[in-house]
């Protein structure tokens, strides 16, 4: 099954690659919605993704699937993402959806905002149902934001919620329209636009290859970053 997923070589080997120019690299920008943030009992309820070829966002072939979750939807989670139990009752389970998702991603660099949360659930569920792990190179726009803020590249920008930069406030500061929130495909598209706006600023700082980009934006770069943090409002 791992071969079918085609998630590429082992990720630790990827970290030593990366001479490709950013303009030539395929990216897939992802987002998930969840039944909650308890990694032991909650599960994925939807997955959204959009492709990018370097800085260009592909609008013609997005990925969006609802998943029949193993965990029950709670009132709190429904308030956030608006997905009702009736919306997912007849949907496919995670095995078939995540196999499709893996095929969609291929060997692209995966991009997300506060990506560690999505990764924790995706990686665990793929291991459970497909005996596979996510081994793509990874890039977190929240990490890129922090790197640029520390270097004064985002003047007059203050989109930070406690502990993490808020995606929607950041998007509005960058003049990116936000008409719907906490929808996996919409949030993936917003994140893609944020990433797109960051790239020229990074290029001016000499960040020109995917290896350099991943080194400053790796969500698993140290400490406990891969552990779930925050409250349910972060879904």
C-alpha positions in Angstrom: 0.0 0.0 0.0 2.9 2.4 0.7 4.0 2.0 -2.9 0.5 2.9 -4.2 0.7 6.2 -2.2 3.8 7.3 -4.0 4.8 9.8 -1.3 8.4 9.7 -2.5 11.6 8.9 -0.8 12.1 9.1 3.0 11.7 12.6 4.3 15.0 12.7 6.1 16.7 12.2 2.8 14.6 15.1 1.3 16.1 17.5 3.8 19.5 17.1 2.2 18.1 17.9 -1.2 16.6 21.1 -2.5 18.8 22.8 -5.1 15.7 23.2 -7.3 14.6 26.8 -7.9 11.4 27.6 -6.2 9.8 28.6 -9.6 10.2 25.0 -10.9 8.9 23.1 -7.8 5.3 21.7 -7.5 3.6 22.6 -4.2 0.3 21.3 -2.8 -1.3 23.6 -0.2 -3.5 21.7 2.2 -6.0 22.1 5.0 -8.2 19.9 7.1 -11.3 20.2 9.3 -11.5 18.0 12.4 -14.1 16.8 14.9 -11.8 18.3 17.6 -8.2 18.7 18.6 -7.7 15.6 20.8 -5.4 13.5 18.7 -6.3 10.3 20.5 -10.1 10.5 20.0 -10.9 13.0 17.3 -10.6 12.6 13.5 -10.6 14.3 10.1 -13.9 15.4 8.7 -12.8 17.1 5.5 -9.6 17.7 3.4 -8.9 20.4 0.9 -5.9 21.1 -1.3 -4.8 23.3 -4.2 -1.8 22.8 -6.5 0.9 25.5 -7.2 3.6 25.4 -9.8 6.2 27.6 -8.2 4.3 30.9 -7.4 1.4 30.1 -9.7 -1.8 28.8 -8.1 -3.8 26.3 -10.2 -7.5 27.0 -10.0 -8.7 24.2 -12.3 -8.1 21.1 -10.3 -8.6 21.5 -6.6 -9.1 18.6 -4.2 -12.0 18.6 -1.7 -13.5 15.6 0.1 -15.8 15.1 3.1 -14.9 12.1 5.2 -17.2 10.0 7.4 -15.3 10.5 10.7 -14.7 7.8 13.2 -15.3 10.3 16.0 -18.7 11.9 16.5 -19.1 15.5 15.5 -19.7 17.7 18.5 -21.7 20.9 18.8 -18.5 22.9 19.3 -16.9 21.6 16.1 -20.0 22.1 14.0 -20.2 25.7 15.1 -16.7 26.2 13.8 -16.7 24.4 10.4 -20.5 24.1 9.7 -20.2 20.4 8.7 -23.3 18.6 10.1 -23.6 14.8 10.9 -26.0 14.5 8.0 -23.4 16.0 5.6 -21.0 13.1 6.3 -23.2 10.2 7.1 -23.1 8.8 3.5 -19.5 9.9 2.7 -16.6 7.6 2.2 -14.3 6.6 5.1 -10.8 7.9 5.4 -9.1 5.0 3.7 -10.4 5.7 0.2 -10.3 9.5 0.6 -6.7 9.6 1.9 -5.6 7.3 -1.0 -7.0 9.8 -3.4 -5.4 12.6 -1.5 -2.0 10.9 -1.6 -2.3 10.5 -5.4 -3.2 14.2 -5.7 -0.2 15.3 -3.7 2.3 13.0 -5.3 5.8 14.1 -4.4 5.0 17.8 -4.2 6.1 20.0 -1.3 3.2 20.1 1.1 2.3 23.6 2.4 0.0 24.6 5.2 -0.6 27.2 7.9 0.2 25.9 11.3 0.7 22.7 9.4 1.7 20.5 12.4 -2.0 20.1 13.4 -3.0 18.8 10.0 0.0 16.6 9.8 -0.6 15.0 13.2 -4.0 13.8 12.1 -3.2 13.0 8.5 -0.1 11.0 9.4 -1.8 9.1 12.1 -4.8 8.2 10.0 -2.8 7.2 7.0 -0.7 4.9 9.1 -3.8 3.4 10.6 -5.8 2.8 7.3 -3.1 2.6 4.6 0.1 1.6 6.5 1.8 4.6 5.0 3.3 7.9 6.3 3.6 11.4 4.8 7.2 11.7 3.7 6.9 14.7 1.4 8.9 17.9 2.1 6.9 20.2 4.4 6.5 24.0 4.5 4.6 26.0 7.1 3.5 29.5 6.2 3.3 30.3 10.0 7.0 29.5 10.3 7.8 31.6 7.2 5.8 34.5 8.8 7.8 34.3 12.0 11.1 34.2 10.0 10.1 37.3 8.0 8.8 39.2 11.1 12.1 38.6 12.9 13.9 40.2 10.0 11.5 43.2 9.7 10.2 42.2 6.3 6.5 42.7 7.2 6.4 46.3 8.4 3.2 47.4 10.2 2.0 43.8 10.2 0.4 42.6 13.5 -1.8 39.6 12.7 -0.7 37.4 15.6 -3.1 35.6 17.8 -1.7 34.4 21.1 1.1 32.0 20.2 0.4 31.7 16.5 -0.2 34.1 13.6 -3.8 34.1 12.7 -4.4 33.1 9.0 -7.5 35.3 8.4 -6.0 38.4 9.9 -2.8 37.8 8.0 -4.8 37.4 4.8 -6.7 40.6 5.3 -3.5 42.5 6.0 -2.2 41.2 2.6 -5.4 42.3 0.9 -6.5 38.7 0.3 -10.4 38.4 0.4 -11.7 36.3 3.2 -15.4 35.5 2.6 -15.6 32.1 4.3 -13.6 30.6 7.1 -12.9 27.1 8.4 -13.7 25.4 5.1 -10.8 23.1 4.2 -10.7 24.1 0.5 -11.2 27.8 1.1 -8.6 27.8 3.8 -6.1 26.0 1.5 -6.7 28.6 -1.2 -6.2 31.5 1.3 -3.0 29.8 2.5 -1.8 29.5 -1.1 -2.4 33.2 -1.7 -0.5 34.1 1.6 2.4 31.8 0.4 2.3 33.5 -3.0 2.6 36.9 -1.5 5.5 35.8 0.7 7.6 34.5 -2.2 8.8 37.8 -3.6 9.8 39.0 -0.1 11.8 35.8 0.5 13.4 36.1 -2.9 14.7 39.5 -2.0 16.3 38.0 1.1 18.2 35.5 -1.1 15.8 32.6 -0.6 15.7 31.1 -4.1 15.7 27.3 -3.8 13.2 24.9 -2.3 15.9 23.6 0.1 16.4 27.1 1.6 12.6 27.6 1.8 12.1 24.3 3.6 14.9 25.0 6.1 13.2 28.2 7.3 9.6 26.9 7.0 9.8 23.4 8.3 7.0 22.8 10.8 8.9 19.9 12.4 12.1 21.9 12.8 12.6 21.4 16.5 11.2 20.9 20.0 7.6 19.9 20.4 6.3 21.6 17.3 4.6 18.4 16.1 2.4 18.1 19.2 -1.1 19.5 19.1 -1.4 22.9 20.8 -4.3 25.3 21.3 -8.0 25.1 21.8 -10.8 24.0 19.5 -11.0 27.6 18.1 -7.8 26.8 16.2 -9.5 24.2 14.0 
